[in-house]
Amino acid sequence: MLLQDNPGDWLEYPCMITALTLNGKFYGDFTAGAFSTKVEGVSVWAFVLSGFFFNFFVASHSPPQFLHPFFIQPGGLLEVGVKELREIDSLYEFACEIGVAQGVRRKSQK
């Protein structure tokens, strides 16, 4: 599709973007590399860039209907959700692990 400059149907490989908050404030300092997961049984590749959580649905079947409003629409409209980082278990655990690792690193540098 990329080589043919073909964006495909809006539900072929949809992307959902969520702005992350921490304690109610936008968490723009948070970035996490790509990882795979499942959302409602659908395969997803995800990453966080500057506080925005990108989820690309890559299954051979369409994601659940209740998620459709959060994908870019055929007319170009994209609704960006907002969610507290603590409510996304995998991301919150990752952020905590980074915090622990930074603490260990600081102690070893003293």
N, C-alpha and C positions, 0 to 999 in steps of 0.2 A: 504494500500500500504506500509506503514512504517513497519507494523508487518510482512509483507511478503517479505521485502527487495526488493520491486518492484519499480523502479524509474518511471515507466510508460512511455508513449510516450512523446516526447519533447514538444508537444503542449497540453498535458493533464492538467497540472498545471504549466504553464511556469512562469519563474521569469525574470524580467527585472531589471537591476542595473544601476543607474545613479550616477555619482560623482557630488557632489554639489559644486558650487563656490559661493563666495560672493565678489562682486566687482572684479571679475576676478581671485580670488585666491581660491584654494581648501579650503573648510570649514570643516576641519576634526574634529573640536571641537563640531560639531552639532550632537545631538542624539535626536530622538523623538520616543515615544512608538507607539505600533501598533494601527492602525485605519483602518476602511474600507471606501472605496470610489468606484467610478465607473470611468472607462476609456473607452470612446467610447461605453458606455452602458454595459460594461462587469464588473462584480464584481471583486474587487481587495482588498486584504489585504496588507497594506504597513507599513513600519517603516523605520527610519533612524538610522544608526549605524556608528559612526565615519565619518560622512560626505558622506556616501554612502546610497542612497535611493533605498530600495528594494521594488519591487512591485510583488506580487504573484497573478496571475490571477486564479480565482477559480470558474468560470462560467461553465455551462454545454456545452457551445459552445466555439469555438475557438476565440481568440482575433483577432482584425482586421489585415489583411494581412500586412499592412505597419509597424506593430510592430514586425513581425516575425524575422527580422534580429537582433533584440536586445535581443532575448532569447538565452539561451544556445543551440547550434546546436547539431545534432546527433553525429558529430565528436568531440565534446567537446569545440568548439570555442565559446567564449562569448565576444561580443562587449559591452564594458561599455561606455555608453553615458556620456556626460558632459553637465550640465545645470546650469544656474544662478538661485540661490535660489529665487530671486525676480520674476522669470518667472513661478514659481509653487505657485499659489495663496494660497492654503491651508497651505503649509509649511511655506510660508513667513508670513502669518498671525499668525501662531503658534509661529514662532521665535520672532515676534514683541511682542506678548503677554508675552512671557518669559522675554523679555527685560524690559517691563513695570513692571512686577511682581518683578523682581530683583531690580529695582529702588525703588519701594515701600518698599521692605524688607530692603534695605540699609537705607532708611530714618527712618524707625521705629526702627532700631538698634542704631541710634545716640542718 
